[in-house]
Amino acid sequence: MQVIFNYMYRDAGNCKNHGEVIMPNPDNISLIEAIDRLEANLIDDMYFYAHELEVPDLHFPDWDDAYDHSWHEFVSLEETEEAPTAKRTLKEFLSSLKKQKA
C-alpha cells in the first residue's frame, strides 16, 4: 500500500493549486503516526516550504511580492493502491523532516 501526500498552494487571492506525491510505504507506517510526525514539524501543524520537504513547488507564475507568500499547505495523507510517483518511502520522507520555521 502506498500513501498519497496531498498539499496545495493558496495565493493571496485565494486561488489554489493542488499537488500530490505518492510514496511507497513498505514499513506499513500507520496514517495516524505519519500525520502526527508530519504535523509536529510543520508551521502551525499545516504550513511548509516545498523545497524543504522536497516536493514539487506549486506557486503560480504570476507572483506578487506584496501579497503572495512562499508557504504551501498540508491537506491530507491517505492510502492508495496507485503506483508511487516518488522513490523516497514514507519512512524516508518522515525521517528527513526538520522543524519548519515561519
Secondary structure as a PSIPRED ss2 file (coil, helix, strand):
# PSIPRED VFORMAT (PSIPRED V4.0)

   1 M C   1.000  0.000  0.000
   2 Q E   0.000  0.000  1.000
   3 V E   0.000  0.000  1.000
   4 I E   0.000  0.000  1.000
   5 F E   0.000  0.000  1.000
   6 N E   0.000  0.000  1.000
   7 Y E   0.000  0.000  1.000
   8 M E   0.000  0.000  1.000
   9 Y E   0.000  0.000  1.000
  10 R E   0.000  0.000  1.000
  11 D C   1.000  0.000  0.000
  12 A C   1.000  0.000  0.000
  13 G C   1.000  0.000  0.000
  14 N C   1.000  0.000  0.000
  15 C C   1.000  0.000  0.000
  16 K E   0.000  0.000  1.000
  17 N E   0.000  0.000  1.000
  18 H E   0.000  0.000  1.000
  19 G E   0.000  0.000  1.000
  20 E E   0.000  0.000  1.000
  21 V E   0.000  0.000  1.000
  22 I E   0.000  0.000  1.000
  23 M E   0.000  0.000  1.000
  24 P E   0.000  0.000  1.000
  25 N C   1.000  0.000  0.000
  26 P C   1.000  0.000  0.000
  27 D C   1.000  0.000  0.000
  28 N C   1.000  0.000  0.000
  29 I C   1.000  0.000  0.000
  30 S C   1.000  0.000  0.000
  31 L H   0.000  1.000  0.000
  32 I H   0.000  1.000  0.000
  33 E H   0.000  1.000  0.000
  34 A H   0.000  1.000  0.000
  35 I H   0.000  1.000  0.000
  36 D H   0.000  1.000  0.000
  37 R H   0.000  1.000  0.000
  38 L H   0.000  1.000  0.000
  39 E H   0.000  1.000  0.000
  40 A C   1.000  0.000  0.000
  41 N C   1.000  0.000  0.000
  42 L C   1.000  0.000  0.000
  43 I E   0.000  0.000  1.000
  44 D C   1.000  0.000  0.000
  45 D C   1.000  0.000  0.000
  46 M C   1.000  0.000  0.000
  47 Y E   0.000  0.000  1.000
  48 F E   0.000  0.000  1.000
  49 Y C   1.000  0.000  0.000
  50 A H   0.000  1.000  0.000
  51 H H   0.000  1.000  0.000
  52 E H   0.000  1.000  0.000
  53 L H   0.000  1.000  0.000
  54 E C   1.000  0.000  0.000
  55 V C   1.000  0.000  0.000
  56 P C   1.000  0.000  0.000
  57 D C   1.000  0.000  0.000
  58 L C   1.000  0.000  0.000
  59 H C   1.000  0.000  0.000
  60 F C   1.000  0.000  0.000
  61 P C   1.000  0.000  0.000
  62 D C   1.000  0.000  0.000
  63 W C   1.000  0.000  0.000
  64 D C   1.000  0.000  0.000
  65 D C   1.000  0.000  0.000
  66 A C   1.000  0.000  0.000
  67 Y C   1.000  0.000  0.000
  68 D C   1.000  0.000  0.000
  69 H C   1.000  0.000  0.000
  70 S C   1.000  0.000  0.000
  71 W C   1.000  0.000  0.000
  72 H E   0.000  0.000  1.000
  73 E E   0.000  0.000  1.000
  74 F E   0.000  0.000  1.000
  75 V E   0.000  0.000  1.000
  76 S E   0.000  0.000  1.000
  77 L E   0.000  0.000  1.000
  78 E E   0.000  0.000  1.000
  79 E E   0.000  0.000  1.000
  80 T E   0.000  0.000  1.000
  81 E C   1.000  0.000  0.000
  82 E C   1.000  0.000  0.000
  83 A C   1.000  0.000  0.000
  84 P C   1.000  0.000  0.000
  85 T C   1.000  0.000  0.000
  86 A C   1.000  0.000  0.000
  87 K C   1.000  0.000  0.000
  88 R C   1.000  0.000  0.000
  89 T C   1.000  0.000  0.000
  90 L H   0.000  1.000  0.000
  91 K H   0.000  1.000  0.000
  92 E H   0.000  1.000  0.000
  93 F H   0.000  1.000  0.000
  94 L H   0.000  1.000  0.000
  95 S H   0.000  1.000  0.000
  96 S C   1.000  0.000  0.000
  97 L C   1.000  0.000  0.000
  98 K C   1.000  0.000  0.000
  99 K C   1.000  0.000  0.000
 100 Q C   1.000  0.000  0.000
 101 K C   1.000  0.000  0.000
 102 A C   1.000  0.000  0.000
